[in-house]
Amino acid sequence: MGRDYYAVLEINCNATDADIKKAYRRLALKHHPRSSSHARAAERFTLLAEAFDVLSDPRKKATYDKFGEEGLKGGIPSELGVNGAWSSGYVYHGNVDETFRQFFGGDNPFADFFTNDGSEDNTALKSLRGQKEKLQDPPIERDLHLALEDLYYGCTKKIKISRRVMNEDGHTSSIRDKILTFTVKAGWNEGTRITFPKEGDQGPNNIPADIVFVIRQKHHSRFVRQNDDLYYTAHISLEKALTGFSVEVETLDGRLLNIPINDIVHPQYTKIVTGEGMPLANNQSKRGDLIIRFITQFPEKLSPEKKQLLKQALSSKLIQAS
């Protein structure tokens, strides 16, 4: 059985002259030995040139369509010829570069695919070889909510993700689970990003996306964090605000601080306890501060007697102060 030139050019027998030229242009560039790393590129390139040489010539094509490769190459008796087109056997001249040059024009049809110093232009050659340059999918970002204690001590987290993975055949894919493990460093701030490169969905024509987890801090019942400092709010009576007291604060590591307050607690007053805040991410031996704010609870009403006593007490203090 003879060779199928139409199959070589990946077209059918109803292809037009324009279809034949288009097919040769695409496949010759793709399988040219200079642009293909395939071991049999030269053999494939020669076969393409021969198929094009036959199918692009109306006389050869007519003979081939009626008698096949054996009739074309074996020769056709004149009385059986196609419009008197072919009587002697066809032999391809074998100069594949000449076929290529005549079709594309010029002595160096690959000039656009190499730089001035002769090195390959990889982007252009990928296009020439019919390969699309793979682009990476955009990053997939997910918020990761952590307790303030996790950010105070540091911890190890494991997160299960489901992603599409290419099967061994390189064409089909399936959904599979994977465990991503990472260490949270003590002192990390909200907004810290943990990146797992190329852990997104796989596909034949893409570079998987990076998966990025963004640290978000959960609400805490006692503290509000601002950078490396911790803010604590104490509710006190007017009496304590004026006469002094001690405030107890349970730290994140379970210690109980007893902090004396000897100043008058006015609305803008804060007490700073140095070194009792969050550890610094870049220097674990240092910590931010604990800053205590106060909300003073005023009595809803006073009896006349108490008002008089309060006036006397405040008046005497003002006299002493002056």
C-alpha positions as CSV (number, residue, x, y, z in Angstrom):
1,M,0.0,0.0,0.0
2,G,1.4,3.4,-1.0
3,R,2.2,6.4,1.1
4,D,-0.7,8.8,1.9
5,Y,0.7,12.2,1.2
6,Y,-2.5,13.8,2.4
7,A,-2.1,12.2,5.8
8,V,1.6,13.4,5.9
9,L,0.4,17.0,5.5
10,E,-2.5,16.3,7.9
11,I,-5.2,17.3,5.4
12,N,-7.9,15.3,3.5
13,C,-8.1,14.5,-0.2
14,N,-10.5,17.4,-0.8
15,A,-8.0,20.0,0.3
16,T,-7.5,23.0,-1.9
17,D,-4.2,24.4,-3.1
18,A,-4.4,27.0,-0.4
19,D,-5.0,24.3,2.2
20,I,-2.0,22.3,1.0
21,K,0.3,25.4,1.2
22,K,-1.0,26.3,4.6
23,A,-0.4,22.8,5.9
24,Y,3.1,22.7,4.6
25,R,3.9,26.1,6.0
26,R,2.8,25.0,9.5
27,L,4.4,21.6,9.6
28,A,7.6,22.5,7.8
29,L,8.3,25.2,10.4
30,K,7.3,22.9,13.2
31,H,9.5,20.0,12.1
32,H,12.4,21.7,10.6
33,P,15.6,20.1,12.1
34,R,16.8,23.5,13.3
35,S,13.6,24.1,15.2
36,S,12.8,20.6,16.5
37,S,14.6,18.5,19.0
38,H,12.9,15.3,17.9
39,A,15.3,12.5,16.9
40,R,13.4,11.9,13.7
41,A,12.9,15.5,12.7
42,A,15.0,15.3,9.5
43,E,13.1,12.2,8.3
44,R,9.8,13.9,9.0
45,F,10.9,17.1,7.3
46,T,12.0,15.2,4.2
47,L,8.7,13.4,3.9
48,L,6.8,16.7,4.3
49,A,8.8,18.2,1.4
50,E,8.1,15.3,-0.8
51,A,4.4,15.3,-0.1
52,F,4.2,19.1,-0.8
53,D,6.3,18.6,-4.0
54,V,3.7,16.2,-5.3
55,L,0.4,17.7,-4.1
56,S,1.4,21.3,-5.0
57,D,2.0,20.3,-8.7
58,P,-1.4,19.8,-10.6
59,R,0.1,17.2,-12.9
60,K,1.7,15.1,-10.2
61,K,-1.3,15.5,-7.9
62,A,-3.7,14.3,-10.6
63,T,-1.6,11.2,-11.3
64,Y,-1.2,10.5,-7.6
65,D,-5.0,11.0,-6.9
66,K,-5.8,8.3,-9.6
67,F,-3.0,5.8,-9.3
68,G,-1.5,6.4,-5.8
69,E,2.2,6.5,-4.9
70,E,3.0,3.2,-6.8
71,G,1.5,4.5,-10.0
72,L,3.1,7.9,-9.6
73,K,6.6,6.5,-9.0
74,G,6.3,3.4,-11.2
75,G,5.3,5.4,-14.3
76,I,1.9,5.3,-16.1
77,P,1.6,4.0,-19.7
78,S,0.7,6.9,-22.0
79,E,-2.7,5.4,-22.9
80,L,-3.6,5.5,-19.2
81,G,-2.2,8.9,-18.4
82,V,-4.1,11.7,-16.8
83,N,-4.7,14.3,-19.5
84,G,-1.4,13.1,-20.9
85,A,0.1,14.4,-17.7
86,W,2.6,11.7,-16.6
87,S,4.1,8.8,-18.3
88,S,7.5,8.3,-16.6
89,G,8.1,7.5,-13.0
90,Y,8.3,10.3,-10.5
91,V,11.4,10.6,-8.3
92,Y,11.7,13.3,-5.7
93,H,14.9,15.3,-6.2
94,G,15.7,15.0,-2.5
95,N,16.8,18.6,-1.9
96,V,14.5,19.4,1.0
97,D,16.2,22.7,1.7
98,E,15.5,23.8,-1.9
99,T,11.8,22.9,-1.5
100,F,11.7,24.9,1.7
101,R,13.6,27.9,0.3
102,Q,11.4,28.1,-2.8
103,F,8.3,28.0,-0.7
104,F,9.4,30.6,1.9
105,G,11.7,32.7,-0.2
106,G,15.2,33.7,0.6
107,D,18.2,31.7,1.6
108,N,17.6,32.0,5.4
109,P,13.9,31.6,6.2
110,F,14.9,31.3,9.9
111,A,16.5,34.7,10.1
112,D,13.7,36.1,12.2
113,F,14.2,33.4,14.8
114,F,17.8,34.1,15.7
115,T,19.6,37.0,17.2
116,N,22.5,38.9,15.5
117,D,25.1,36.8,17.3
118,G,23.5,33.6,16.0
119,S,21.9,32.5,19.3
120,E,18.3,31.3,19.4
121,D,15.5,33.7,20.1
122,N,13.6,31.3,22.4
123,T,10.3,33.0,22.2
124,A,10.2,33.1,18.4
125,L,11.4,29.5,18.1
126,K,8.7,28.3,20.4
127,S,6.1,30.0,18.2
128,L,7.8,28.5,15.1
129,R,7.6,25.0,16.7
130,G,3.9,25.4,17.3
131,Q,4.5,25.7,21.0
132,K,2.6,28.2,23.0
133,E,4.7,29.9,25.6
134,K,3.1,28.7,28.9
135,L,1.9,31.5,31.2
136,Q,1.5,31.1,34.9
137,D,-2.0,31.4,36.3
138,P,-2.5,34.4,38.7
139,P,-1.8,33.8,42.4
140,I,-4.6,32.3,44.5
141,E,-4.9,34.2,47.7
142,R,-6.7,32.9,50.8
143,D,-7.0,34.5,54.3
144,L,-5.7,32.5,57.2
145,H,-7.2,33.5,60.5
146,L,-5.0,32.8,63.5
147,A,-5.5,33.4,67.2
148,L,-3.3,36.0,68.9
149,E,-1.8,33.2,71.0
150,D,-0.6,31.5,67.8
151,L,1.2,34.7,66.7
152,Y,2.6,35.2,70.2
153,Y,4.2,31.8,70.6
154,G,4.5,30.7,66.9
155,C,3.1,27.4,65.7
156,T,3.0,24.9,62.9
157,K,0.0,24.8,60.7
158,K,-1.2,22.1,58.2
159,I,-3.8,23.0,55.6
160,K,-5.5,20.6,53.2
161,I,-6.1,21.8,49.7
162,S,-7.8,20.1,46.7
163,R,-6.3,20.8,43.3
164,R,-6.4,19.4,39.8
165,V,-3.4,17.3,39.0
166,M,-2.3,15.9,35.6
167,N,-2.3,12.2,35.3
168,E,0.7,10.2,34.0
169,D,-0.7,10.1,30.5
170,G,-0.2,13.9,30.3
171,H,-3.7,14.5,28.9
172,T,-6.2,13.7,31.6
173,S,-6.4,15.1,35.1
174,S,-8.0,14.4,38.4
175,I,-8.8,16.1,41.7
176,R,-6.4,15.2,44.5
177,D,-5.9,16.4,48.1
178,K,-2.6,17.7,49.4
179,I,-1.4,18.8,52.9
180,L,0.5,22.1,53.0
181,T,2.6,22.5,56.1
182,F,4.3,25.7,57.2
183,T,5.7,27.3,60.4
184,V,4.2,30.5,61.8
185,K,6.9,32.6,63.4
186,A,6.3,34.3,66.7
187,G,5.6,38.0,66.2
188,W,4.3,37.7,62.6
189,N,2.0,40.7,61.8
190,E,-1.4,40.6,60.2
191,G,-0.9,40.7,56.4
192,T,2.2,38.5,56.4
193,R,2.1,36.3,53.2
194,I,3.1,32.7,53.0
195,T,3.6,31.5,49.4
196,F,3.5,27.9,48.1
197,P,4.9,28.2,44.5
198,K,3.0,26.4,41.7
199,E,0.6,24.5,44.0
200,G,-2.5,25.5,42.0
201,D,-4.4,23.5,39.4
202,Q,-2.2,21.8,36.8
203,G,-3.0,21.8,33.1
204,P,-1.3,20.8,29.9
205,N,-0.9,24.4,28.7
206,N,-0.4,26.4,31.9
207,I,2.0,26.9,34.8
208,P,0.1,26.3,38.0
209,A,-0.6,29.3,40.1
210,D,1.1,30.1,43.4
211,I,-1.1,29.6,46.5
212,V,-0.7,32.5,48.9
213,F,-2.0,32.5,52.5
214,V,-2.5,35.9,54.1
215,I,-2.3,36.1,57.9
216,R,-5.4,37.6,59.5
217,Q,-5.7,37.9,63.3
218,K,-8.8,36.7,65.1
219,H,-10.5,39.0,67.6
220,H,-9.1,38.6,71.1
221,S,-11.2,38.9,74.3
222,R,-8.6,41.0,76.2
223,F,-6.1,42.5,73.9
224,V,-6.0,44.7,70.8
225,R,-2.8,44.5,68.8
226,Q,-1.2,47.4,67.0
227,N,2.1,46.4,65.4
228,D,4.2,45.0,68.3
229,D,2.2,46.6,71.1
230,L,-0.8,45.1,73.0
231,Y,-3.6,47.4,74.2
232,Y,-5.6,46.4,77.3
233,T,-8.7,48.4,78.5
234,A,-9.4,48.5,82.3
235,H,-12.8,49.7,83.7
236,I,-12.4,51.6,86.9
237,S,-14.6,53.6,89.3
238,L,-14.2,57.4,89.7
239,E,-13.0,56.7,93.2
240,K,-10.1,54.7,91.9
241,A,-9.4,57.2,89.2
242,L,-8.9,59.9,91.8
243,T,-7.3,57.9,94.7
244,G,-5.1,55.3,93.1
245,F,-5.3,51.5,92.8
246,S,-3.7,48.4,91.2
247,V,-4.8,46.8,87.9
248,E,-4.4,43.1,87.3
249,V,-3.7,41.9,83.7
250,E,-3.4,38.3,82.6
251,T,-0.8,38.0,79.9
252,L,-1.0,35.8,76.8
253,D,1.5,33.4,78.4
254,G,-0.7,33.0,81.6
255,R,1.2,35.3,84.0
256,L,-0.7,37.7,86.2
257,L,0.7,41.2,86.3
258,N,-0.2,43.5,89.2
259,I,0.4,47.1,88.1
260,P,0.1,50.0,90.6
261,I,-1.5,53.2,89.4
262,N,-0.6,56.1,91.6
263,D,-1.4,58.9,89.1
264,I,-4.8,60.6,88.6
265,V,-6.5,58.8,85.8
266,H,-7.7,61.5,83.4
267,P,-9.5,60.7,80.1
268,Q,-6.2,60.7,78.0
269,Y,-4.2,58.8,80.6
270,T,-2.4,55.5,79.6
271,K,0.0,53.3,81.5
272,I,2.8,51.8,79.5
273,V,4.4,48.5,80.7
274,T,7.6,48.1,78.8
275,G,8.4,44.7,77.3
276,E,5.1,43.0,77.8
277,G,3.8,43.2,74.3
278,M,4.3,40.9,71.2
279,P,7.7,39.4,70.4
280,L,9.4,41.1,67.4
281,A,9.4,38.9,64.4
282,N,13.0,39.9,63.4
283,N,14.3,39.7,67.0
284,Q,12.7,37.2,69.2
285,S,14.6,38.4,72.3
286,K,12.7,41.8,72.2
287,R,9.1,42.6,72.8
288,G,6.7,45.5,72.3
289,D,4.9,47.2,75.1
290,L,1.7,46.6,77.0
291,I,-0.4,49.8,77.0
292,I,-3.3,50.1,79.4
293,R,-6.2,52.4,78.7
294,F,-8.9,53.2,81.2
295,I,-12.6,53.8,81.1
296,T,-13.8,55.6,84.2
297,Q,-17.3,54.7,85.4
298,F,-19.1,57.8,86.9
299,P,-22.0,57.4,89.3
300,E,-25.4,57.9,87.8
301,K,-26.5,60.2,90.7
302,L,-25.3,61.5,94.1
303,S,-27.3,62.4,97.2
304,P,-27.1,66.0,98.5
305,E,-24.9,64.8,101.3
306,K,-22.4,63.1,99.1
307,K,-22.3,66.1,96.8
308,Q,-21.5,68.4,99.7
309,L,-18.7,66.0,100.9
310,L,-17.3,65.8,97.4
311,K,-17.2,69.6,97.1
312,Q,-15.5,69.9,100.4
313,A,-12.9,67.3,99.5
314,L,-12.1,68.7,96.1
315,S,-12.0,72.3,97.5
316,S,-9.5,71.3,100.2
317,K,-7.3,69.6,97.6
318,L,-7.4,72.7,95.3
319,I,-6.4,74.9,98.3
320,Q,-3.5,72.6,99.1
321,A,-2.4,72.5,95.5
322,S,-2.4,76.3,95.3
